[in-house]
Structures are given as structure tokens and as C-alpha cells.
Amino acid sequence: MPNPNPALQRRFLPSHAVLRSFECAARHESFTLAAEELHLTQSAVSRQIKELEDIIGTALFRRVGRRVALTPAGKNFVSELSIDLENIRQTVMRAISAGATGAAIRVATLPAFASRWLIPRLSGFMAQHADIEISFATRLEPFDMNREHFDLAIHFGKQDWPGTDMDLLCSETMIAVASPAFIAHHGIGTVADLVQVPLLHLETRPGVWQAYFAQAGVGTRTAGRGKYFDQFTLVIAGAVASLGAALLPTYLIERELADGSLVALDQATVTTGNNYYLVTPANTENAHVARFCAWMQHCVGRE
């Protein structure tokens, strides 16, 4: 098959300036606001949008009073384009970060895992591999790693992320904790005492208190009552503030256990049915990522 005509390819490839104008106008639903953000005139933005519509062959906006709204074609296009422009930005930032060594990796991670376990230990990795620059972004759910240009993701859940290779990092073991003031106020001495006190829950682990009580041989019908939070960091803050007792992974509360702001209520633990995984795009090899993963697995093995 003959190679495509470069001139023909360029004809159907809008400039980055045109694409930026479209993305900005779509975000604001206004050519005027887009022009202000991009330091252009409103007519310049309008001309660039018209150029893009001519290339694509369909209208991307429709007038709605003094504003504009995306057409169905425009909505489809901007959803894809936003990711593409972000990938370009990340590629440039990665090149800047890597500098002359060219060694940079991009990691998607869970916010609590990163702030509570990974980042406090990261200086150890950097001391061994000062030539590798790592950038982090938070992600809570699986995504297309190739589409978003991530080299590694840290995932909690099942081994069910299509299009990737997944290596087990560790399981999740939780302990019951509370603040000293909360323990004193409620006179907590045994696990059985927890049945009658306020409990804090993570929305993604709704049954963990019930499992904890069952394992301890304590019957209760109120394990699901209490305050619910969508992030571990909020559960930790609530426990420190004496809002209730909490079940938390020990790796997330090392600082609080060390300084006494949280106290373990019992030696009993409960292990959830999910695990932490190191996730990479399928069938890829990256020596820098391999070193980083090996270091994390070594840290887990020592604890």
C-alpha cells in the first residue's frame, strides 16, 4: 500500500492552536470567554472554530441566545480531544522532568495510599535511583492506561483490570482504633463495648465492621449504623476528632499510632476480600517501572 500523501494528511490535521480554541470554547460554552483565556480576539476564536468545522465537515456549536452550545458531534469530539490535549501536556512535562536522562515514569495512585504510605517512603527510592523522576496523579477506578499514557497504576480491588498486567502488592488487614478521648468517654474495654458506640465507615467497605464483629464472636445488629465517608483520610480525621471508632489499615495510620492520637482497641484484625495490585499496560516492559515496583514490594515485605 502506498504511503499517504503528507500534504493530504496536513490538510486534515488542525493546528494545536485551533484545537485549543475549540476545547476552551467548549469548556466555557462561549467564544468570548475562550478568547479572554487564550488572549485572542473573539473573532479569531470564531475563525479557528470555523476552520475546524470545515475540516471535520459538520457544525460543532449552535447558538443559544448570547452563548453557544455543543452539537452532538461537538460533544463527542471534545470528550476525546480533552484527553488528547492532556496527554500532550503530560508528554511535555515528562520530557522536562526527565531532563537529560530521559528516565521518567507516570504513576496513577489512590490518594490515601499515596499520601499515607507511598510518599513518606519515597525518599528511600530516590536515594537509590536519583536518575528516575516520578510524577503522580490520583485515580480511583480502572481506566485505559494506554489512552491516558500511564506507566503504572496502584489499584485496590479484584484482579479484573482488562488490557493490563497485574501483580499482587499486598492484602488489606484492618484494626479497630479510636482516639484516647473517645475510649475514655465511652468506657471501651473490650470488642463487645464497640457494639454500642458510634462507628465510622468507608463507603467502599460497608460490611467490614460486621465481619470484624463476627470474627470476634460478638453478635450485633447495628454494625452498619454510623457515619459514612468516601475516603480513608476522612475516616482517619473523624476517628482522631473522636467522632467514632474506625476500622483502618495499619499502614495508613502509622503516624497516629506512633503519636498516640489513635489507639488500637484490640489485637483482632480483619482482612478484606480485595488486594492492592501493581498494574502496567499489557505486554510492556519498562526497566524504570520494574525497579519502582520491586522497591515497593521490598518495602511491603519488610513490614
C-alpha positions, 0 to 999 in steps of 0.5 A, spaced: 500 500 500 502 506 498 504 511 503 499 517 504 500 523 501 503 528 507 500 534 504 493 530 504 494 528 511 496 536 513 490 538 510 486 534 515 490 535 521 488 542 525 493 546 528 494 545 536 492 552 536 485 551 533 484 545 537 485 549 543 480 554 541 475 549 540 476 545 547 476 552 551 470 554 547 467 548 549 469 548 556 466 555 557 460 554 552 462 561 549 467 564 544 468 570 548 470 567 554 475 562 550 478 568 547 479 572 554 483 565 556 487 564 550 488 572 549 485 572 542 480 576 539 473 573 539 473 573 532 479 569 531 476 564 536 470 564 531 475 563 525 479 557 528 472 554 530 470 555 523 476 552 520 475 546 524 468 545 522 470 545 515 475 540 516 471 535 520 465 537 515 459 538 520 457 544 525 460 543 532 456 549 536 449 552 535 447 558 538 443 559 544 441 566 545 448 570 547 452 563 548 453 557 544 452 550 545 455 543 543 452 539 537 452 532 538 458 531 534 461 537 538 460 533 544 463 527 542 469 530 539 471 534 545 470 528 550 476 525 546 480 531 544 480 533 552 484 527 553 488 528 547 490 535 549 492 532 556 496 527 554 500 532 550 501 536 556 503 530 560 508 528 554 511 535 555 512 535 562 515 528 562 520 530 557 522 536 562 522 532 568 526 527 565 531 532 563 537 529 560 536 522 562 530 521 559 528 516 565 521 518 567 515 514 569 507 516 570 504 513 576 496 513 577 495 512 585 489 512 590 490 518 594 490 515 601 495 510 599 499 515 596 499 520 601 499 515 607 504 510 605 507 511 598 510 518 599 513 518 606 517 512 603 519 515 597 525 518 599 528 511 600 527 510 592 530 516 590 536 515 594 537 509 590 535 511 583 536 519 583 536 518 575 528 516 575 523 522 576 516 520 578 510 524 577 503 522 580 496 523 579 490 520 583 485 515 580 480 511 583 477 506 578 480 502 572 481 506 566 485 505 559 492 506 561 494 506 554 489 512 552 491 516 558 499 514 557 500 511 564 506 507 566 503 504 572 497 504 576 496 502 584 489 499 584 485 496 590 480 491 588 479 484 584 484 482 579 479 484 573 483 490 570 482 488 562 488 490 557 493 490 563 498 486 567 497 485 574 501 483 580 499 482 587 502 488 592 499 486 598 492 484 602 488 489 606 488 487 614 484 492 618 484 494 626 479 497 630 482 504 633 479 510 636 482 516 639 484 516 647 478 521 648 473 517 645 475 510 649 475 514 655 468 517 654 465 511 652 468 506 657 471 501 651 474 495 654 473 490 650 470 488 642 463 487 645 463 495 648 464 497 640 457 494 639 454 500 642 458 506 640 458 510 634 462 507 628 465 510 622 465 507 615 468 507 608 463 507 603 467 502 599 467 497 605 460 497 608 460 490 611 467 490 614 465 492 621 460 486 621 465 481 619 470 484 624 464 483 629 463 476 627 470 474 627 470 476 634 464 472 636 460 478 638 453 478 635 450 485 633 445 488 629 447 495 628 454 494 625 452 498 619 449 504 623 454 510 623 457 515 619 459 514 612 465 517 608 468 516 601 475 516 603 480 513 608 483 520 610 476 522 612 475 516 616 482 517 619 480 525 621 473 523 624 476 517 628 482 522 631 476 528 632 473 522 636 467 522 632 467 514 632 471 508 632 474 506 625 476 500 622 483 502 618 489 499 615 495 499 619 499 502 614 495 508 613 495 510 620 502 509 622 503 516 624 497 516 629 499 510 632 506 512 633 503 519 636 498 516 640 492 520 637 489 513 635 489 507 639 488 500 637 482 497 641 484 490 640 489 485 637 483 482 632 484 484 625 480 483 619 482 482 612 478 484 606 476 480 600 480 485 595 488 486 594 492 492 592 495 490 585 501 493 581 498 494 574 502 496 567 499 496 560 499 489 557 505 486 554 510 492 556 516 492 559 519 498 562 526 497 566 524 504 570 517 501 572 520 494 574 525 497 579 519 502 582 515 496 583 520 491 586 522 497 591 515 497 593 514 490 594 521 490 598 518 495 602 511 491 603 515 485 605 519 488 610 513 490 614 
